[in-house]
Amino acid sequence: MIYDLVIKNGWIVTHQKTIQGTLVIHNEKIVSILDPEEPVQGKKVLDVTGKYILPGLIDAHVHAGHGEPERETFAHVSRSAAAGGITTILEQPLSNPSTTNEKAYMDKKVAAQAQCHVDFGLWGGLIPGNENDLAVLHQLGGEAYKAFMCRCSNYPMSNDHVLLRGMKKISKLGGMLAVHAENDTMIYDYVDELKEAGQNGIEAYLESHQPYTELEAIERFVFLMKLAPGIKGHIVHMSIPQGAEVIKQAKKQGVDISVETCPQYLALTDEDLLRIGGVAKCDPPVRSKELVEELWKSVLDGTIDIIGSDHSPHPYEKKLGFIEEFDKISEGVTSIQTLLPVMLTEGVHKREMTLNHLVALTSYNVARRFGLLPYKGQLEPGSDADFIVLDLDKEWVCKASDMFYLNQHTPYDKQVFKGKLEGTFVRGHQVYRPHEILNQEGFGRFYPMKMQR
């Protein structure tokens, strides 16, 4: 038989092992992984001697700017994903309108299908007053729901009563509730006090978002989960190592909880925020060098389950001004295209993280937790042929002008990264080679979440 695509002589990396072999692809699926010496014919044969073949990354924390085209679009964000080795994005419910009911969900799905260069899924959302919408969102494929424990732009905050009622309903559906965990009153009452004292710069922002404001919310979320038996829980963009200890203990107690952190919390510090300014502002904020190193320990020991980008772009004028009125600068960093370079440079090369662990954090664990196995997240016969080709040791300079974002700014401008993406393949089709997108808008396919009950 002559197969569609054969990838020869690469090092094939899964979450469990690394072997040298031949990847055989047909009809958009992985057919087999063969011994390097075993003969096989392909319509197209690629020799990737010395390179590494990893499953395509899955980014479970993406804001695509739906309804706010000055921020981002599905076209731009999916091109950026492809250029960052990400073959599936799971788009967050925050948008205009947010995906907290059937119409908003379906309208966003139509927009994403028309624009995406990579495959995608869509989150549902929990807000006050949409309890009766949760079941239909689940049926549509949005089995993960996002809630905020603090205020956030146009997305309503959920108090403990809303969270608990939502958890009980979502538990019966078999879904998962994820939260932005920060204590609203601890932060914003302090913000008001600092403003009254004439303090509203970067230092005041960091001062008002103390690690304990995040820790308290994580502890409270775990407490609420215990009151809703069977609920799956998830903490997004955790920035503090103290939270990792809470998660570790909760898992030991049988709580079905997972946790994500982001590259910015592993590569940037409060000193970088002071140096870079608004382009590095995110919420929660980046932390001290000491806390960053402690957080890395929780990544390396397996406490942290997932790395997501929390790609949350804004126009230049909302990121670059108002340094003395830092509360006016929009929160969120552009980060989807640099997720893999940061993890390769800071994790694999600087801290000796194995490529297998990297695959677990960015592919396999994400697919397993969000109900995308067996199609995504692994290099196994029958799975979608989503993979990347990587030159592990090649160094290169990150340039903002090379980003595929609508708003081309990055906190990593002019930084040297180690590990160069040579190609991104979605369902066996090459969608990216360095500096070039190879497919058209609308190629991406929708994948509903199908979590284990």
C-alpha positions as CSV (number, residue, x, y, z in Angstrom):
1,M,0.0,0.0,0.0
2,I,1.1,3.5,-0.7
3,Y,0.3,5.8,2.3
4,D,-0.4,9.6,2.2
5,L,2.6,10.6,4.2
6,V,5.7,8.9,5.7
7,I,8.0,10.7,8.2
8,K,11.3,8.9,8.4
9,N,14.3,8.8,10.7
10,G,12.9,11.1,13.5
11,W,12.9,10.7,17.2
12,I,9.2,10.1,18.1
13,V,8.3,11.4,21.5
14,T,5.2,10.5,23.5
15,H,4.3,11.2,27.1
16,Q,5.8,7.8,28.0
17,K,8.7,7.1,25.7
18,T,11.1,8.3,23.0
19,I,12.0,6.0,20.1
20,Q,13.5,6.3,16.7
21,G,11.0,5.3,14.1
22,T,8.9,6.0,11.0
23,L,5.5,7.7,11.4
24,V,3.0,6.4,8.8
25,I,-0.1,8.5,8.0
26,H,-3.1,7.9,5.8
27,N,-6.6,9.5,5.6
28,E,-5.6,12.1,8.2
29,K,-4.9,9.4,10.8
30,I,-1.8,7.8,12.2
31,V,-1.6,4.3,10.8
32,S,1.5,2.9,12.5
33,I,4.9,3.6,13.9
34,L,7.4,1.4,12.3
35,D,11.0,0.4,13.0
36,P,13.4,2.7,11.0
37,E,14.6,-0.2,8.8
38,E,11.1,-1.4,7.9
39,P,10.2,-0.5,4.3
40,V,7.1,1.6,3.6
41,Q,5.9,3.6,0.6
42,G,4.3,7.1,0.8
43,K,3.0,9.6,-1.7
44,K,5.1,12.0,0.2
45,V,8.1,11.0,2.3
46,L,9.9,13.4,4.6
47,D,13.3,12.6,6.1
48,V,13.7,14.3,9.4
49,T,17.0,12.8,10.5
50,G,18.2,14.3,13.9
51,K,14.8,16.0,14.5
52,Y,12.1,15.2,17.1
53,I,8.5,14.4,16.3
54,L,6.1,15.4,19.1
55,P,2.3,15.3,19.3
56,G,0.8,18.7,18.3
57,L,0.2,20.9,21.3
58,I,-3.3,21.5,22.7
59,D,-3.8,25.0,24.2
60,A,-6.8,24.8,26.6
61,H,-6.6,28.5,27.5
62,V,-7.1,30.8,24.4
63,H,-8.9,34.1,24.1
64,A,-9.6,34.7,20.4
65,G,-11.3,38.1,20.7
66,H,-14.6,37.0,19.3
67,G,-16.9,40.1,19.0
68,E,-13.9,42.4,19.7
69,P,-12.0,42.3,16.4
70,E,-9.6,45.0,17.4
71,R,-8.1,42.5,19.9
72,E,-7.8,39.4,17.9
73,T,-9.6,37.1,15.5
74,F,-9.9,33.3,15.1
75,A,-7.9,33.7,11.9
76,H,-5.0,35.4,13.6
77,V,-5.0,33.4,16.7
78,S,-5.1,30.1,14.8
79,R,-2.3,31.1,12.5
80,S,-0.3,32.0,15.6
81,A,-1.1,28.6,17.1
82,A,0.1,26.8,14.0
83,A,3.3,28.9,14.2
84,G,3.7,27.8,17.8
85,G,3.2,24.1,17.2
86,I,-0.3,24.1,18.6
87,T,-2.7,22.0,16.5
88,T,-5.8,22.3,18.7
89,I,-7.1,25.4,20.6
90,L,-9.8,25.4,23.2
91,E,-11.3,28.9,23.2
92,Q,-12.4,30.4,26.4
93,P,-16.0,31.7,26.9
94,L,-15.1,35.3,27.5
95,S,-16.1,37.2,24.4
96,N,-18.7,39.7,23.2
97,P,-21.1,38.0,23.7
98,S,-19.7,35.3,26.0
99,T,-20.6,31.7,25.4
100,T,-23.0,31.3,28.3
101,N,-26.0,30.3,26.3
102,E,-26.9,28.3,23.2
103,K,-27.1,31.2,20.7
104,A,-23.7,32.7,21.7
105,Y,-22.1,29.3,21.6
106,M,-23.4,28.4,18.1
107,D,-22.6,31.9,16.7
108,K,-19.0,31.6,17.9
109,K,-18.7,28.0,16.5
110,V,-19.8,29.3,13.1
111,A,-17.2,32.1,13.2
112,A,-14.4,29.8,14.3
113,Q,-15.3,27.2,11.6
114,A,-15.0,29.9,8.9
115,Q,-11.6,31.3,10.1
116,C,-9.6,28.6,11.9
117,H,-6.3,27.2,10.5
118,V,-6.1,24.6,13.2
119,D,-8.7,22.4,15.0
120,F,-10.6,23.9,17.9
121,G,-13.1,23.4,20.7
122,L,-15.2,25.9,22.7
123,W,-15.6,26.3,26.4
124,G,-19.0,26.9,28.1
125,G,-19.4,29.4,30.9
126,L,-20.9,29.7,34.3
127,I,-22.2,33.1,35.4
128,P,-25.0,34.2,37.7
129,G,-28.4,33.4,36.1
130,N,-27.4,30.9,33.5
131,E,-27.9,27.7,35.4
132,N,-30.6,26.6,33.0
133,D,-28.2,27.0,30.1
134,L,-25.6,24.6,31.4
135,A,-27.2,21.4,30.0
136,V,-27.5,22.6,26.4
137,L,-23.9,24.0,26.5
138,H,-22.8,20.5,27.6
139,Q,-24.7,18.9,24.7
140,L,-23.1,21.3,22.2
141,G,-19.6,20.2,23.3
142,G,-18.7,22.8,26.0
143,E,-18.3,20.4,28.8
144,A,-15.8,22.6,30.6
145,Y,-17.2,25.7,32.1
146,K,-15.3,28.9,33.2
147,A,-16.3,31.0,36.2
148,F,-14.6,34.0,37.8
149,M,-14.2,34.3,41.5
150,C,-13.4,38.0,41.0
151,R,-14.6,40.7,38.6
152,C,-13.4,40.7,35.0
153,S,-14.4,43.1,32.2
154,N,-17.8,42.1,30.9
155,Y,-17.8,38.6,32.4
156,P,-19.9,38.6,35.6
157,M,-18.2,37.3,38.8
158,S,-19.7,34.3,40.5
159,N,-20.1,34.3,44.2
160,D,-19.8,31.2,46.3
161,H,-23.5,30.5,46.1
162,V,-23.5,30.6,42.3
163,L,-20.3,28.4,42.2
164,L,-21.8,25.7,44.5
165,R,-25.1,25.6,42.7
166,G,-23.2,25.4,39.4
167,M,-20.9,22.7,40.6
168,K,-23.8,20.5,41.6
169,K,-25.5,20.9,38.2
170,I,-22.3,20.4,36.3
171,S,-21.4,17.4,38.4
172,K,-24.7,15.7,37.3
173,L,-23.9,16.5,33.7
174,G,-20.4,15.0,34.0
175,G,-18.6,18.2,33.2
176,M,-15.9,20.3,34.7
177,L,-15.8,23.7,36.4
178,A,-12.7,25.8,36.0
179,V,-12.1,29.1,37.9
180,H,-10.1,32.2,37.8
181,A,-9.1,32.1,41.5
182,E,-8.5,35.4,43.1
183,N,-10.2,37.1,46.1
184,D,-12.1,40.1,44.7
185,T,-12.5,42.1,47.9
186,M,-8.9,41.6,49.1
187,I,-7.7,43.0,45.8
188,Y,-10.0,45.7,44.9
189,D,-10.6,47.2,48.3
190,Y,-6.9,47.5,48.6
191,V,-6.7,49.0,45.1
192,D,-9.1,51.7,46.2
193,E,-7.0,52.4,49.3
194,L,-3.8,52.7,47.2
195,K,-5.4,55.0,44.7
196,E,-6.6,57.3,47.5
197,A,-3.0,57.4,48.7
198,G,-1.9,58.4,45.2
199,Q,-0.4,55.0,44.3
200,N,-1.5,53.6,41.0
201,G,1.6,52.5,39.2
202,I,3.1,49.0,38.5
203,E,4.3,48.7,42.1
204,A,0.8,49.4,43.4
205,Y,-0.6,46.7,41.0
206,L,1.8,44.2,42.4
207,E,1.1,45.2,46.0
208,S,-2.6,44.8,45.6
209,H,-2.4,41.4,43.9
210,Q,-0.5,39.6,46.7
211,P,0.0,35.9,46.5
212,Y,-2.4,35.4,49.4
213,T,-5.3,36.8,47.4
214,E,-4.8,33.9,44.9
215,L,-4.2,31.3,47.6
216,E,-7.3,32.1,49.5
217,A,-9.5,31.6,46.4
218,I,-7.8,28.3,45.5
219,E,-8.5,27.0,49.1
220,R,-12.1,28.2,48.9
221,F,-12.7,26.5,45.6
222,V,-11.3,23.2,46.9
223,F,-13.6,23.6,49.9
224,L,-16.7,24.2,47.7
225,M,-15.7,21.2,45.5
226,K,-16.0,18.9,48.6
227,L,-19.6,20.0,48.9
228,A,-20.4,18.9,45.4
229,P,-19.5,15.2,45.2
230,G,-18.4,14.1,41.7
231,I,-17.5,17.5,40.4
232,K,-14.4,17.9,38.3
233,G,-12.5,21.1,39.1
234,H,-9.7,23.0,37.4
235,I,-7.6,26.0,38.4
236,V,-6.5,28.2,35.4
237,H,-3.3,30.2,35.2
238,M,-2.1,29.5,38.7
239,S,0.9,31.8,39.5
240,I,1.9,30.7,43.0
241,P,3.7,27.7,44.4
242,Q,1.6,27.9,47.6
243,G,-1.4,27.0,45.5
244,A,0.4,23.9,44.2
245,E,0.7,22.6,47.7
246,V,-3.1,23.0,48.2
247,I,-3.8,21.1,45.0
248,K,-1.4,18.4,45.9
249,Q,-3.1,17.8,49.2
250,A,-6.6,18.0,47.6
251,K,-5.6,15.3,45.1
252,K,-4.4,13.1,48.0
253,Q,-7.9,13.5,49.6
254,G,-9.6,12.3,46.4
255,V,-10.7,15.7,45.1
256,D,-10.9,15.5,41.3
257,I,-9.0,18.7,40.6
258,S,-6.3,19.7,38.0
259,V,-4.3,22.8,37.7
260,E,-2.7,24.8,34.9
261,T,0.0,27.4,34.9
262,C,1.3,29.5,32.0
263,P,4.6,30.3,30.4
264,Q,4.6,33.9,31.6
265,Y,4.6,32.6,35.2
266,L,7.6,30.4,34.5
267,A,9.6,32.8,32.4
268,L,8.8,36.4,33.7
269,T,9.2,38.0,37.1
270,D,8.0,41.2,38.8
271,E,11.3,42.7,37.8
272,D,10.4,42.0,34.1
273,L,7.1,43.7,34.6
274,L,8.8,46.8,35.9
275,R,11.1,46.7,33.0
276,I,8.7,45.9,30.2
277,G,5.5,47.6,31.4
278,G,2.0,47.0,30.1
279,V,2.9,44.3,27.5
280,A,3.8,42.0,30.4
281,K,0.7,42.8,32.5
282,C,-1.5,39.9,33.2
283,D,-3.9,38.8,36.0
284,P,-2.8,37.2,38.3
285,P,0.5,39.1,37.9
286,V,3.9,37.6,37.3
287,R,5.6,36.9,40.6
288,S,9.0,37.3,42.3
289,K,12.0,35.3,41.1
290,E,11.9,33.2,44.2
291,L,8.3,32.3,43.7
292,V,8.9,31.5,40.0
293,E,11.6,29.0,40.9
294,E,9.4,27.4,43.5
295,L,6.6,27.2,40.9
296,W,9.0,25.4,38.6
297,K,9.4,22.7,41.3
298,S,5.7,22.0,41.1
299,V,5.9,21.7,37.4
300,L,8.8,19.3,37.5
301,D,7.4,17.1,40.2
302,G,4.1,16.6,38.4
303,T,1.8,18.6,40.7
304,I,0.9,21.0,37.8
305,D,-1.0,19.1,35.2
306,I,-1.2,21.4,32.2
307,I,0.5,24.4,30.6
308,G,-1.8,26.8,28.8
309,S,-1.0,30.1,27.2
310,D,-3.8,32.3,28.4
311,H,-3.3,34.2,25.2
312,S,-5.2,37.4,25.8
313,P,-4.3,40.2,23.4
314,H,-5.1,43.8,23.3
315,P,-4.4,46.7,20.9
316,Y,-1.1,48.6,21.5
317,E,-2.9,51.7,22.9
318,K,-4.4,49.6,25.7
319,K,-1.0,48.0,26.6
320,L,1.6,50.7,26.2
321,G,0.3,53.8,27.9
322,F,-0.8,54.9,31.4
323,I,2.3,53.6,33.2
324,E,1.4,55.9,36.1
325,E,-2.2,54.8,35.9
326,F,-1.5,51.1,35.6
327,D,-5.1,50.0,36.3
328,K,-6.1,51.5,32.9
329,I,-3.8,49.1,31.1
330,S,-5.6,45.9,29.9
331,E,-4.6,42.6,31.5
332,G,-3.4,39.8,29.3
333,V,-0.3,38.9,27.3
334,T,0.1,37.6,23.8
335,S,1.5,34.1,24.4
336,I,0.2,31.4,22.2
337,Q,3.0,31.5,19.6
338,T,5.7,31.5,22.3
339,L,4.3,28.8,24.6
340,L,6.5,26.1,23.1
341,P,9.7,28.2,22.8
342,V,9.4,29.2,26.5
343,M,8.9,25.7,27.7
344,L,11.7,24.3,25.6
345,T,14.2,27.0,26.6
346,E,13.2,27.4,30.3
347,G,12.2,23.8,31.0
348,V,13.9,21.4,28.7
349,H,17.2,23.2,28.3
350,K,17.6,25.2,31.5
351,R,15.9,22.8,34.0
352,E,16.4,19.4,32.3
353,M,12.7,18.7,31.9
354,T,12.2,15.7,29.7
355,L,10.5,16.0,26.4
356,N,8.1,13.3,27.6
357,H,7.1,15.5,30.5
358,L,6.7,18.4,28.1
359,V,4.4,16.3,25.9
360,A,2.3,15.3,29.0
361,L,1.9,19.0,30.1
362,T,1.0,20.4,26.6
363,S,-0.7,17.5,24.8
364,Y,-1.6,14.3,26.5
365,N,-2.8,15.6,29.9
366,V,-4.8,18.3,28.1
367,A,-6.5,15.8,25.8
368,R,-7.3,13.5,28.7
369,R,-8.6,16.2,31.0
370,F,-10.8,17.9,28.4
371,G,-12.2,14.8,26.7
372,L,-10.3,14.9,23.5
373,L,-8.7,11.4,23.7
374,P,-8.2,9.3,21.6
375,Y,-8.3,11.8,18.7
376,K,-5.9,14.4,20.1
377,G,-2.8,14.5,22.3
378,Q,-1.0,11.3,21.4
379,L,0.9,9.6,18.6
380,E,-0.9,6.3,18.4
381,P,-2.6,4.3,15.6
382,G,-6.1,5.6,15.0
383,S,-5.4,9.1,16.5
384,D,-5.4,12.2,14.3
385,A,-2.1,12.9,12.7
386,D,-1.4,16.0,14.7
387,F,2.3,16.5,15.2
388,I,5.3,18.9,15.1
389,V,8.8,18.5,13.8
390,L,11.4,20.1,16.1
391,D,15.1,21.0,15.9
392,L,15.8,20.7,19.6
393,D,19.1,22.5,19.8
394,K,18.7,25.4,17.2
395,E,18.8,28.9,18.7
396,W,16.8,31.8,17.3
397,V,15.8,35.3,18.2
398,C,12.1,36.0,19.0
399,K,10.9,39.2,17.2
400,A,7.5,40.8,17.7
401,S,7.3,41.5,14.0
402,D,7.4,37.7,13.4
403,M,4.3,37.1,15.5
404,F,1.1,36.2,13.6
405,Y,-1.0,38.1,16.1
406,L,-3.3,40.9,15.1
407,N,-1.5,43.0,17.6
408,Q,2.2,42.2,17.2
409,H,3.6,42.7,20.7
410,T,5.2,40.1,22.9
411,P,7.0,40.3,26.3
412,Y,9.8,38.1,24.7
413,D,10.8,40.5,22.0
414,K,14.5,40.1,21.2
415,Q,14.9,37.1,23.5
416,V,17.0,34.2,22.4
417,F,15.1,30.8,22.5
418,K,16.6,27.4,22.1
419,G,14.5,24.8,20.1
420,K,13.2,25.7,16.7
421,L,9.9,24.5,15.2
422,E,10.4,23.1,11.7
423,G,6.9,22.2,10.9
424,T,3.3,21.8,12.2
425,F,0.9,19.2,10.9
426,V,-2.8,19.0,11.5
427,R,-4.5,15.7,10.5
428,G,-1.5,14.9,8.4
429,H,-1.5,18.2,6.5
430,Q,1.4,20.6,6.9
431,V,-0.1,23.9,8.1
432,Y,3.1,25.7,9.0
433,R,6.8,25.9,8.1
434,P,9.1,28.7,9.4
435,H,7.5,32.1,8.8
436,E,4.7,30.7,6.5
437,I,1.2,29.5,7.0
438,L,0.4,26.8,4.4
439,N,-3.4,26.3,4.6
440,Q,-6.5,28.4,4.3
441,E,-9.0,29.8,6.8
442,G,-11.7,27.3,7.5
443,F,-9.4,24.3,7.5
444,G,-9.9,23.8,11.3
445,R,-12.4,21.3,12.5
446,F,-14.6,21.5,15.6
447,Y,-14.0,18.9,18.3
448,P,-16.5,18.7,21.2
449,M,-15.3,17.8,24.6
450,K,-16.4,14.2,25.7
451,M,-15.2,13.8,29.2
452,Q,-15.2,10.5,31.0
453,R,-18.2,10.1,33.2
